[in-house]
Structure formats: structure tokens, C-alpha cells
Amino acid sequence: MTKHPPKVRPKKTASDKGTTSGVTRRSFLQVALAGGTAAGAYISLGRDMSAFAQASGPIVIGHHCELTGGFASWGYWHNKCALAATKVINEAGGIAGRKLELVTEDTESNPAAGARKLRSLIQRSRASFITGSVHSGVMLASIPVASEMKTVYFSTGEATEATGEKGTRYSFRTGTDTYGLAAAGAPWAYENLGKTWTIISPDYAWGHSHYKEHKAVIEKLGGKVHEPIYVPLDAKDLVPYLARIPEDTEVLFSVFFGALSVAFYTQAKSMGLEKTMKMYSVSGTIEAIAPADLKGAAEGVYIVENFPRMLKYKDDEFHKEFIKQIGIDGVNAREEGSDKVNAKSHSWQSWENLFALKQAIEESGWKQKSDDQGVIEALEGLQMANSLGFPQGAKTLRKEDHSGMIDCYISRIENDEFHVKKTVAKEDMASMLTPRYDFSKQEL
């Protein structure tokens, strides 16, 4: 177990006290977190912390994160975002006047290990809330544990089941899922790329979920979806699987991650598949990977992003400050001083989940675990304004199924860069996503 206590703020220097406008570092952060833009907006924050004066001690939030194993390249960024968010929150006064203490456990990218580590976070580290796993298998194994232990758990992966058939009153997700990604991108891809689809993915919950959701959308539109091609997680040679793609395929929809993604793009390119079909995917397939590092293998691929990799497609002060805080550039999302590339369409959730909990805790007046019902009720239907706390954009945490309704972006890789071709507004996506479950009616 790795503990990450919040850093102690240094004493203010003259430069910290701001300019003639009177804006300090702390007031700047408070304005940014509230969605303000200037010194005059500071007054509008208006939160009276005296109501929380009797609360004492840090608020412990657990981070259930893939630091090792197959998802470690993503987990690195989830961890970095959560640590940076903790620092920003504490520099701006904490949560309800109390310090945020982030405690991290490595899921090892393994469902059994992840479930065990979750119990440790709750029982040994006394975490009151959890920002959770991006690994679909881990998060689906963890939600029953969190629910049994009556602890709010934020998934950051995309398998629909986390806020669907496996969801509970305690499971939330600020990001989108396979249901949402199918609604956001598949109709556009059907009209613009082709009507006969083949879906190739790992033999894993995330891939199965994508197949189920995209097949439903494409067939409803009148298209044809071939039988899925599932690839073992330990496969190195994908050629035997790529050779099974039917010749009439117009759209090849791929769902891979990490080393399997690199193998897919390079081997599909070597077979010339892009010459006979359109290549379409979701951001997970190229998360933590720069197209330039694939040496042209991903050129022309269409990707549904949850957060534009390029700053210029959401060019606002909150996005700029976010990438500054986590130390990446505004074009390739590459880390300053290293070759690492941010898993940007997913890792923002580890940042935003902490701010969503902060907002719900403060709105409900939570002080201890016995007050959890108020936090859950505040999270159900929570409106999050675009701000430094929510740099991905304004969003709603839907009351019924606890799913985030967010803006999505359909991009094409051109000259090794992600160029947005269409923005799917959160309102449009929500209109296509009828809630399938209503967890708000469950007893706690």
C-alpha cells in the first residue's frame, strides 16, 4: 500500500500574495474551481466554511488504481491526475475545510487482487469514498465489494455493466461507457464510413460490452454486423485473427489497449486493411500511445475521444491549467521530460471524481460515514460546471443510472495528430441514452 499524504503548503511569499488585484494562489484556485474567470469573480464563490468548523481530521479517499500489470500505462496517469487534484484541492482549502488524504492501492490489473486491495482501502486505510479502477474486470469485481461495505465507488472504465446490470446505489461513473460511446459515435460512423461492420476486440469484458452495444445500434439503423473476432489477452501475433475479417467489411471497429493496440495497428497496416475498409475505434485503443510512435500505422483511423487530445479543440483556461498541473503538452499530451503519453480520455476522471466528491460532501454537509446517504443523494443528478475541477467540460451525473453525460468528440488521425471532425454534445448523447436502471430507488 502506498500512502500519498497531502503536501504541506509553504508560507506565502510576496509573489504568492498576488498583484494589485489581490488575487492569491488560493483565491485563484477557488475561482477556477468554481468556474470563475477573474479576480472579481472570487466573491461569487461565496462558500461559508464556518458550517464545517466542527469537523476535524482529514477526509480519506481511496484510489483503486492500476499501477502494475496490463493497464499500468493508464494507471500511471490516473495516479498522477489524482495526486495533482489532491494538491489543488488542499491548496484551495481542502474539502469542507478539512484536508483531503489520498490513499492508493495497486489493483495489479487483476480482478481478484483488486477486490482484495479494495477491502484493504476501506477496512485498513479507513477510506470513506473510492475513486476506482479503469480495468473493466477489476471494477466489475469491485462494485459488489464496495456495495457490501456501503462505500461509494467511482468506476473509470467503460464496461456498461458498472452503471448497468452490475451497478448499485453505491456505483457511479463521471465518464461515459460503451452504451454512451455507441450512441455518440456509431450513428455518425454508419452514415459516413460504412454499413457493414466487423468488430475485433480482446476476449475481455470491455470488448464484449462494446460488441453488444455497437451491434444493437448498427442493426437498428439497418446495417450488418458480422460475428465478433475475440483475441486472447496474451496474443502477440494478430494476423490469424485479422485474416478472419470478412471481405465485405466496410468498417473495422477495433477495441484494444496497450501492447495489443500496437500489435493491432502495425499488423493491420502491414496487411493493408485500411485500403479496403475504414478503421474506426474508441479512445481506449490508442490511450497512452502517440500516433507518431506507431510510424504511420494509425494514420486515417477515426477515434471517439472523451476529451480532445489536442488543446485547440477545447481551448479554454481550465483545460490549459489542467494540462499544466499534470505536466503535458497541448498537442500530443506527452509528459514534459519523458516519452510517456497521457491516457487523456480516461485519466481526467481520477481528477474530476475527487472534485465531484468534494462538491457532494460540501453540499450535503457530510462529516462522517453515517452521513453517506446525503452524499449519495447529492451525487444523484449532480451538475458539474466547467471549471478547473471539471476541465473535461460541464456534465451531469444522471440520477437514475449514475452515469456521466459528457461531450464526446469524433476525431481522425492526420499527420500523427488527433483532429476533431464532429463534437457530440452531452445533451444529444443523453437524448439517445434512455436510462435502463434507476438505482436512486434502491434502499441504502
Secondary structure, DSSP 8 states (H G I E B T S, - for coil): -EEE---------TGGG-STT---HHHHHHHHHHT--SGGGHHHH---GGGGTT--S-EEEEEEE--SSTTHHHHHHHHHHHHHHHHHHHHTT-BTTB-EEEEEEE-TT-HHHHHHHHHHHHHTS--SEEE--SSHHHHHHHHHHHHHTT-EEE--S--GGGGTTT--TTEEBSS--HHHHHHHHHHHHHHHT-SEEEEEEESSHHHHHHHHHHHHHHHHHT-EE---EEE-TT----HHHHTTS-TT-SEEEE---HHHHHHHHHHHHHTTGGGTSEEEEEGGGGTT--GGGGTTTTTT-EEEESS-SSGGGG-SHHHHHHHHHHTB-TTT-BBTTSS-B--HHHHHHHHHHHHHHHHHHHHHT--SGGGHHHHHHHHTT-EE-SSSSSTT--EEE-TTT-BEE--EEEEEEETTEEEEEEEE-HHHHHHH---S--GGGS--
